[in-house]
Amino acid sequence: MPGWRGYLISGFALIWLANIYMNVYALILQGIKKDKTAIKLMEKDSENKTET
């Protein structure tokens, strides 16, 4: 769209896309942290089993 309407729509679209990307990135980081925590718990559990 030419003129100010195009700028307004593109501004909102840019913000909307940036929010989507940030949410996807946060979900990926959350999944990685969850996996690391699960691995640490499994390692700790296996160490406890080998000591007894």
Gaussian input, Z-matrix of N, CA and C with variables (Angstrom, degrees):
# hf/3-21g

backbone

0 1
 N
 C     1     B1
 C     2     B2     1     A1
 N     3     B3     2     A2     1     D1
 C     4     B4     3     A3     2     D2
 C     5     B5     4     A4     3     D3
 N     6     B6     5     A5     4     D4
 C     7     B7     6     A6     5     D5
 C     8     B8     7     A7     6     D6
 N     9     B9     8     A8     7     D7
 C    10    B10     9     A9     8     D8
 C    11    B11    10    A10     9     D9
 N    12    B12    11    A11    10    D10
 C    13    B13    12    A12    11    D11
 C    14    B14    13    A13    12    D12
 N    15    B15    14    A14    13    D13
 C    16    B16    15    A15    14    D14
 C    17    B17    16    A16    15    D15
 N    18    B18    17    A17    16    D16
 C    19    B19    18    A18    17    D17
 C    20    B20    19    A19    18    D18
 N    21    B21    20    A20    19    D19
 C    22    B22    21    A21    20    D20
 C    23    B23    22    A22    21    D21
 N    24    B24    23    A23    22    D22
 C    25    B25    24    A24    23    D23
 C    26    B26    25    A25    24    D24
 N    27    B27    26    A26    25    D25
 C    28    B28    27    A27    26    D26
 C    29    B29    28    A28    27    D27
 N    30    B30    29    A29    28    D28
 C    31    B31    30    A30    29    D29
 C    32    B32    31    A31    30    D30
 N    33    B33    32    A32    31    D31
 C    34    B34    33    A33    32    D32
 C    35    B35    34    A34    33    D33
 N    36    B36    35    A35    34    D34
 C    37    B37    36    A36    35    D35
 C    38    B38    37    A37    36    D36
 N    39    B39    38    A38    37    D37
 C    40    B40    39    A39    38    D38
 C    41    B41    40    A40    39    D39
 N    42    B42    41    A41    40    D40
 C    43    B43    42    A42    41    D41
 C    44    B44    43    A43    42    D42
 N    45    B45    44    A44    43    D43
 C    46    B46    45    A45    44    D44
 C    47    B47    46    A46    45    D45
 N    48    B48    47    A47    46    D46
 C    49    B49    48    A48    47    D47
 C    50    B50    49    A49    48    D48
 N    51    B51    50    A50    49    D49
 C    52    B52    51    A51    50    D50
 C    53    B53    52    A52    51    D51
 N    54    B54    53    A53    52    D52
 C    55    B55    54    A54    53    D53
 C    56    B56    55    A55    54    D54
 N    57    B57    56    A56    55    D55
 C    58    B58    57    A57    56    D56
 C    59    B59    58    A58    57    D57
 N    60    B60    59    A59    58    D58
 C    61    B61    60    A60    59    D59
 C    62    B62    61    A61    60    D60
 N    63    B63    62    A62    61    D61
 C    64    B64    63    A63    62    D62
 C    65    B65    64    A64    63    D63
 N    66    B66    65    A65    64    D64
 C    67    B67    66    A66    65    D65
 C    68    B68    67    A67    66    D66
 N    69    B69    68    A68    67    D67
 C    70    B70    69    A69    68    D68
 C    71    B71    70    A70    69    D69
 N    72    B72    71    A71    70    D70
 C    73    B73    72    A72    71    D71
 C    74    B74    73    A73    72    D72
 N    75    B75    74    A74    73    D73
 C    76    B76    75    A75    74    D74
 C    77    B77    76    A76    75    D75
 N    78    B78    77    A77    76    D76
 C    79    B79    78    A78    77    D77
 C    80    B80    79    A79    78    D78
 N    81    B81    80    A80    79    D79
 C    82    B82    81    A81    80    D80
 C    83    B83    82    A82    81    D81
 N    84    B84    83    A83    82    D82
 C    85    B85    84    A84    83    D83
 C    86    B86    85    A85    84    D84
 N    87    B87    86    A86    85    D85
 C    88    B88    87    A87    86    D86
 C    89    B89    88    A88    87    D87
 N    90    B90    89    A89    88    D88
 C    91    B91    90    A90    89    D89
 C    92    B92    91    A91    90    D90
 N    93    B93    92    A92    91    D91
 C    94    B94    93    A93    92    D92
 C    95    B95    94    A94    93    D93
 N    96    B96    95    A95    94    D94
 C    97    B97    96    A96    95    D95
 C    98    B98    97    A97    96    D96
 N    99    B99    98    A98    97    D97
 C   100   B100    99    A99    98    D98
 C   101   B101   100   A100    99    D99
 N   102   B102   101   A101   100   D100
 C   103   B103   102   A102   101   D101
 C   104   B104   103   A103   102   D102
 N   105   B105   104   A104   103   D103
 C   106   B106   105   A105   104   D104
 C   107   B107   106   A106   105   D105
 N   108   B108   107   A107   106   D106
 C   109   B109   108   A108   107   D107
 C   110   B110   109   A109   108   D108
 N   111   B111   110   A110   109   D109
 C   112   B112   111   A111   110   D110
 C   113   B113   112   A112   111   D111
 N   114   B114   113   A113   112   D112
 C   115   B115   114   A114   113   D113
 C   116   B116   115   A115   114   D114
 N   117   B117   116   A116   115   D115
 C   118   B118   117   A117   116   D116
 C   119   B119   118   A118   117   D117
 N   120   B120   119   A119   118   D118
 C   121   B121   120   A120   119   D119
 C   122   B122   121   A121   120   D120
 N   123   B123   122   A122   121   D121
 C   124   B124   123   A123   122   D122
 C   125   B125   124   A124   123   D123
 N   126   B126   125   A125   124   D124
 C   127   B127   126   A126   125   D125
 C   128   B128   127   A127   126   D126
 N   129   B129   128   A128   127   D127
 C   130   B130   129   A129   128   D128
 C   131   B131   130   A130   129   D129
 N   132   B132   131   A131   130   D130
 C   133   B133   132   A132   131   D131
 C   134   B134   133   A133   132   D132
 N   135   B135   134   A134   133   D133
 C   136   B136   135   A135   134   D134
 C   137   B137   136   A136   135   D135
 N   138   B138   137   A137   136   D136
 C   139   B139   138   A138   137   D137
 C   140   B140   139   A139   138   D138
 N   141   B141   140   A140   139   D139
 C   142   B142   141   A141   140   D140
 C   143   B143   142   A142   141   D141
 N   144   B144   143   A143   142   D142
 C   145   B145   144   A144   143   D143
 C   146   B146   145   A145   144   D144
 N   147   B147   146   A146   145   D145
 C   148   B148   147   A147   146   D146
 C   149   B149   148   A148   147   D147
 N   150   B150   149   A149   148   D148
 C   151   B151   150   A150   149   D149
 C   152   B152   151   A151   150   D150
 N   153   B153   152   A152   151   D151
 C   154   B154   153   A153   152   D152
 C   155   B155   154   A154   153   D153

   B1=1.4501
   B2=1.5410
   B3=1.2627
   B4=1.4625
   B5=1.5306
   B6=1.2991
   B7=1.4683
   B8=1.5163
   B9=1.3208
   B10=1.4566
   B11=1.5149
   B12=1.3346
   B13=1.4761
   B14=1.5207
   B15=1.3241
   B16=1.4550
   B17=1.5189
   B18=1.3271
   B19=1.4641
   B20=1.5264
   B21=1.3193
   B22=1.4623
   B23=1.5307
   B24=1.3086
   B25=1.4655
   B26=1.5254
   B27=1.3210
   B28=1.4654
   B29=1.5233
   B30=1.3149
   B31=1.4695
   B32=1.5156
   B33=1.3394
   B34=1.4600
   B35=1.5274
   B36=1.3140
   B37=1.4626
   B38=1.5227
   B39=1.3308
   B40=1.4597
   B41=1.5269
   B42=1.3148
   B43=1.4635
   B44=1.5225
   B45=1.3136
   B46=1.4646
   B47=1.5346
   B48=1.3254
   B49=1.4609
   B50=1.5303
   B51=1.3191
   B52=1.4636
   B53=1.5272
   B54=1.3148
   B55=1.4613
   B56=1.5238
   B57=1.3146
   B58=1.4671
   B59=1.5209
   B60=1.3260
   B61=1.4594
   B62=1.5245
   B63=1.3264
   B64=1.4621
   B65=1.5217
   B66=1.3315
   B67=1.4639
   B68=1.5174
   B69=1.3159
   B70=1.4629
   B71=1.5239
   B72=1.3202
   B73=1.4581
   B74=1.5294
   B75=1.3332
   B76=1.4675
   B77=1.5285
   B78=1.3222
   B79=1.4670
   B80=1.5259
   B81=1.3188
   B82=1.4678
   B83=1.5293
   B84=1.3350
   B85=1.4627
   B86=1.5236
   B87=1.3245
   B88=1.4625
   B89=1.5251
   B90=1.3096
   B91=1.4638
   B92=1.5170
   B93=1.3275
   B94=1.4619
   B95=1.5300
   B96=1.3278
   B97=1.4575
   B98=1.5265
   B99=1.3298
   B100=1.4633
   B101=1.5254
   B102=1.3217
   B103=1.4628
   B104=1.5287
   B105=1.3263
   B106=1.4685
   B107=1.5224
   B108=1.3323
   B109=1.4599
   B110=1.5191
   B111=1.3188
   B112=1.4593
   B113=1.5231
   B114=1.3120
   B115=1.4684
   B116=1.5255
   B117=1.3338
   B118=1.4629
   B119=1.5273
   B120=1.3342
   B121=1.4585
   B122=1.5228
   B123=1.3209
   B124=1.4592
   B125=1.5238
   B126=1.3329
   B127=1.4660
   B128=1.5248
   B129=1.3182
   B130=1.4582
   B131=1.5266
   B132=1.3138
   B133=1.4533
   B134=1.5272
   B135=1.3178
   B136=1.4607
   B137=1.5313
   B138=1.3476
   B139=1.4586
   B140=1.5213
   B141=1.3338
   B142=1.4614
   B143=1.5192
   B144=1.3027
   B145=1.4626
   B146=1.5191
   B147=1.3294
   B148=1.4643
   B149=1.5167
   B150=1.3271
   B151=1.4618
   B152=1.5295
   B153=1.3125
   B154=1.4758
   B155=1.4907
   A1=108.95
   A2=117.39
   A3=119.99
   A4=110.93
   A5=114.03
   A6=118.59
   A7=112.88
   A8=114.04
   A9=121.04
   A10=112.64
   A11=117.62
   A12=120.21
   A13=111.47
   A14=116.20
   A15=120.39
   A16=111.88
   A17=116.38
   A18=120.21
   A19=111.23
   A20=116.12
   A21=120.69
   A22=110.56
   A23=117.14
   A24=121.28
   A25=110.87
   A26=117.04
   A27=119.66
   A28=111.14
   A29=118.32
   A30=121.31
   A31=111.45
   A32=116.07
   A33=119.65
   A34=111.59
   A35=117.32
   A36=120.69
   A37=111.03
   A38=116.97
   A39=120.62
   A40=111.17
   A41=117.16
   A42=121.36
   A43=110.53
   A44=117.27
   A45=122.40
   A46=110.07
   A47=117.22
   A48=120.53
   A49=111.94
   A50=117.01
   A51=120.02
   A52=110.43
   A53=117.84
   A54=120.93
   A55=111.63
   A56=117.04
   A57=120.39
   A58=110.04
   A59=117.46
   A60=121.00
   A61=111.56
   A62=117.48
   A63=120.04
   A64=111.47
   A65=117.10
   A66=119.99
   A67=111.87
   A68=117.55
   A69=121.01
   A70=110.09
   A71=117.10
   A72=121.60
   A73=110.47
   A74=117.28
   A75=121.23
   A76=110.58
   A77=117.59
   A78=120.34
   A79=111.43
   A80=116.78
   A81=120.45
   A82=109.84
   A83=117.33
   A84=120.59
   A85=111.22
   A86=116.66
   A87=120.83
   A88=110.41
   A89=117.35
   A90=121.26
   A91=111.82
   A92=116.93
   A93=120.82
   A94=110.12
   A95=117.12
   A96=120.76
   A97=110.58
   A98=116.78
   A99=120.97
   A100=110.28
   A101=117.13
   A102=121.26
   A103=111.28
   A104=116.80
   A105=120.39
   A106=110.60
   A107=116.69
   A108=120.65
   A109=110.74
   A110=117.30
   A111=120.88
   A112=110.92
   A113=117.51
   A114=121.35
   A115=110.10
   A116=117.33
   A117=120.31
   A118=110.91
   A119=117.07
   A120=119.73
   A121=111.27
   A122=117.53
   A123=120.36
   A124=110.97
   A125=117.04
   A126=120.16
   A127=110.91
   A128=116.07
   A129=120.23
   A130=110.35
   A131=116.84
   A132=121.71
   A133=111.08
   A134=116.64
   A135=119.85
   A136=110.97
   A137=117.76
   A138=120.92
   A139=110.45
   A140=117.13
   A141=120.98
   A142=110.91
   A143=117.95
   A144=121.12
   A145=111.32
   A146=117.34
   A147=119.66
   A148=111.52
   A149=118.34
   A150=121.29
   A151=112.33
   A152=116.96
   A153=119.37
   A154=112.95
   D1=129.96
   D2=178.52
   D3=-78.50
   D4=154.87
   D5=174.64
   D6=88.32
   D7=-163.03
   D8=-174.12
   D9=-69.07
   D10=-27.17
   D11=-180.00
   D12=-64.72
   D13=-38.43
   D14=177.62
   D15=-65.16
   D16=-40.53
   D17=177.41
   D18=-64.15
   D19=-41.00
   D20=-179.89
   D21=-64.75
   D22=-47.19
   D23=179.62
   D24=-64.59
   D25=-43.37
   D26=-179.67
   D27=-66.51
   D28=-33.75
   D29=176.94
   D30=-63.08
   D31=-47.49
   D32=178.03
   D33=-66.17
   D34=-37.79
   D35=178.73
   D36=-65.21
   D37=-39.13
   D38=178.66
   D39=-63.70
   D40=-44.30
   D41=177.97
   D42=-63.57
   D43=-41.49
   D44=-179.66
   D45=-62.74
   D46=-45.63
   D47=178.77
   D48=-65.83
   D49=-38.99
   D50=178.57
   D51=-63.20
   D52=-39.91
   D53=177.57
   D54=-64.38
   D55=-39.84
   D56=178.16
   D57=-62.76
   D58=-46.84
   D59=179.92
   D60=-62.40
   D61=-40.89
   D62=179.90
   D63=-66.68
   D64=-37.57
   D65=177.97
   D66=-67.36
   D67=-40.67
   D68=177.76
   D69=-64.11
   D70=-42.69
   D71=179.33
   D72=-62.69
   D73=-42.64
   D74=179.12
   D75=-63.81
   D76=-39.81
   D77=178.22
   D78=-65.08
   D79=-39.16
   D80=178.68
   D81=-65.15
   D82=-44.96
   D83=178.97
   D84=-63.29
   D85=-38.82
   D86=178.79
   D87=-64.00
   D88=-40.50
   D89=178.06
   D90=-65.34
   D91=-40.21
   D92=178.63
   D93=-64.69
   D94=-43.26
   D95=179.48
   D96=-63.97
   D97=-39.66
   D98=178.66
   D99=-62.97
   D100=-42.59
   D101=179.08
   D102=-64.18
   D103=-42.74
   D104=179.40
   D105=-62.71
   D106=-41.60
   D107=179.27
   D108=-64.71
   D109=-41.51
   D110=178.89
   D111=-63.95
   D112=-39.47
   D113=178.93
   D114=-65.29
   D115=-43.21
   D116=178.82
   D117=-62.13
   D118=-40.90
   D119=178.81
   D120=-65.53
   D121=-39.66
   D122=178.08
   D123=-65.65
   D124=-39.86
   D125=178.19
   D126=-64.57
   D127=-42.15
   D128=179.39
   D129=-64.68
   D130=-41.00
   D131=179.27
   D132=-64.66
   D133=-41.47
   D134=-179.51
   D135=-69.42
   D136=-33.21
   D137=176.05
   D138=-66.01
   D139=-39.67
   D140=179.00
   D141=-66.00
   D142=-36.75
   D143=-179.45
   D144=-70.47
   D145=-35.51
   D146=-178.73
   D147=-75.46
   D148=-26.26
   D149=179.41
   D150=-73.95
   D151=-31.63
   D152=-177.13
   D153=-86.16

